[in-house]
Amino acid sequence: MVKKSDLKDQILTKDGPLLICPFCFAEFSANSGDYWYLEDDFIFTCPECEVEMKLMKKYTTYEEIK
């Protein structure tokens, strides 16, 4: 369960966590400033699947095949 109080300010950073739906893998910002209007105890849920969002890091890798 991710609450608004779990989010941090991510201004000027590119490698911060994202809010990700564990069911459909939809990605949303996890920057606390984007949700200034919500109460600190607000629990994030996926608007499509209605399941609780997870706070996750996303990694991209490149693998040369030729």
Residue pairs with C-beta under 8 A, 6 or more apart in sequence:
1 43
1 52
2 19
2 43
2 44
2 52
2 53
2 54
2 55
3 40
3 41
3 42
3 43
3 44
4 32
4 35
4 38
4 39
4 40
4 41
4 42
4 44
5 40
5 41
6 55
7 30
7 31
7 32
7 35
7 55
8 16
8 30
8 31
8 32
9 31
9 32
9 33
10 16
10 29
10 30
10 31
10 32
10 33
11 31
11 33
15 57
16 30
16 31
17 30
17 55
17 56
17 57
18 27
18 28
18 29
18 30
18 55
18 56
18 57
18 58
19 27
19 28
19 29
19 30
19 44
19 53
19 54
19 55
19 56
20 26
20 27
20 28
20 53
20 54
20 55
20 56
20 58
21 46
21 48
21 49
21 51
21 53
21 54
22 51
22 53
22 54
23 46
23 49
23 51
24 46
24 48
24 49
26 46
26 48
26 49
27 58
28 44
28 53
30 55
35 42
43 52
44 52
44 53
45 51
45 52
45 53
46 52
46 53
